[in-house]
Amino acid sequence: MTGSLRRRMLVWTIGAMLVLLGVFSAVLYGGIRYALIRQFDESLLVTARLFCAGVEIDSETAAPEIEAGVAEAYETPGASDCYGLYRGDGSVVSESSNAAGLARFARVVGRKAANEGEAAKKRAPGMKATAGDPENGRTETAKKPPADGPAFGEWTAADGRVMRVVALRFTARSDAGDSRRGGPVVTEKLILVMARDATALHRELGVLGALLWGLSGVTAAVAVGAAAVVVRRGLAPLETVAGEIARIDPDDLGARVASAGMPNELRVVTEQLNALLGRLEEAFARERRFTADAAHELRTPLAGIRAAIEVALTRPRDARAYQTVLGECLGIAGRMQMLVGSLLTLARLDGGQRRLERVEVRPGLLIETWADRARTRLEGRAITLECDAPGGLICRADPELLAMALDNMLDNAAEYVNESGRIGVAVRRAGQSVEIEVANTGSTLTDEQVGHVFERFWRADAARSGDGHSGLGLSLVKKTVEAMGGSVSASTCGGGVFAVILVLPTW
Amino acid sequence: MRVLLVEDYRPLRQSLSQGLREAGFALDVTGDGTEGLWYAEGNPYDAIVLDLMLPGVDGLEILRRIRGKGIQSPVLILTAKDTVADRVTGLDAGADDYLVKPFAFEELLARIRALVRRRYDEKRPGIEVGDLRIDPAARRVHRGDTEIELTRREYALLEYLAMRAGQVVPREDIWEHIYEFNSVTTSNVVDVYIGYLRRKIEGPGLTPLIHTIRGQGYMVGVRG
């Protein structure tokens, strides 16, 4: 059931509806049937008791007699009732003409009464019944009435009619008149079985049942249709959303799924999806910008090399001219190599391909190495390098990455420091971390611009491309420092001083 | 033909200026946008080669401003920006052509020549005046079947006059189109070069092609 949501909802809804409908119909039918049969039985019982009242014992013959006129009513043609009067042992006292077979009910009732009488005698004598007949104690038949109480059942008569049957034990006495005359009071336990034609009742029940089941069937059919429509309607927005999502072009992530008019449950999904699309779009745009910038940065020097070579080849020249061109090309190639190196480092750090080392590094030493390399460059422009780096200060870092970060920070400072300006470097321990600050004078950056210095290919002057300054330096610093778990920040303060501060945790 | 090159990447600027000058163009060069705008506004260039990312005023801004002032010089944008959007923006800002870096120098030359032709409403790659034929691509001149050897300056003068064949061209115009901004000469040198040219292309028995229009300038053409 993992396939279609619609099918799943449909199956569950319809299944639940059918079960409920079935249970409802069954209970309703059962209830009505029980009530109708009970009502029928009650009226049968009343008739039976009236009959019982008309039975007395002849004090002289000690034989049961039925009052005149009572039994005769059962012999009229088409009578719906029939009766049988029996002694406790099941022998027939009187039976209506169509009562053949009723005796077995009497035998069952008689046997039960006898059994229960014995059982009651076996039990503690003090526990004798409180209700029912004092002689037989409290007894129960199969249908739980006391032993004398009526027992009901169903019987198919010889002529095929289905009849309700009531069987009850009662005590017949010699009539009051005989007693008053001084005769002995004679009593005898008799069993009356009375049956009444229940064909009509069963027919009515049949009609009721058919009606209920038919109604249930129609309801179920309508419900199935309705459920299908409701489920389809309910799921329609889902299909709309799916269609919209399918129409989103991966090349144009600016598209959004319309969430207006959507059900709340779906709106949450579409809003989340739109947020995801937004983030994707941003990431893609960043990536595209970076690729475009990288292409631009590589194309410009490439154009320089190509133009230099092509122009040189337009005519024969002397050796000096070729040397100049070759020197020029070599210089451009060197700068391109640096740029490609930076791009590669960034890409590897981005991709998390580089494994970090953790060894003890002396930042002071790295700064000295850089100063040695940059000496001529700095002295030529009368730039002062002020270095406050305790040689003994050690931090644990990836030596290559830290060197790259420091070189780029210092190169950046040397690039933008003014003529006869100052570059200040300070290394200090700050609690659990090491702080390295590189500052230079001669900065013209505004606070707004400082916010961009760590962006790739960002330059205060957009046109400064291809001159060996790629605009990647500080973004490399940021990337390498962050790869080592540190952080980096930039600021300007008065007097054109621009500072980059690197904070590295010490391990 | 006089060309302006505005390109901020020094190595490329150097190579291109050498190459374009060797190709016979009178060339003004700058790496700065503000200066480029100043050059473009003040001189009647036959073509302008313009980088987009420039210090000072950027290339698109230069383009918009000179077009705003009605300057007709054809502009070729030379840039590393290669997206369709960039090209469309450039062309819509008033550029006549767009070349993406890196490029073949030969192609740049051919495109500049095409721009120059268009500037003078000329569709044919060669120029013909009477039996004089000029091939700007090879920079060769024939009179009838005879090839005529010309110096750089003489060729530039003849090419310019022939481009405007049938028109009276003032000395000032000639001077402005064959000399660079920094040249320390005056328009009087034009007369001297006209003299040299006449000697080379108008031998005995040949129809005179260069005519002096007194008080106005010169005209190249076959007079009825």
Interface residues (C-beta under 8 A of the other chain):
Chain A: A292 A295 H296 E297 R299 T300 P301 L302 A303 G304 I305 R306 A307 A308 E310 V311 A312 T314 R315 V325 E328 G331 I332 D461 A462 A463 R464 S465 G466 D467
Chain B: D8 Y9 R10 P11 L12 Q14 S15 L16 Q18 G19 E22 A23 G33 M53 L54 P55 G56 D58 A80 K81 D82 T83 V100 K101 P102 F103 A104 F105 E106
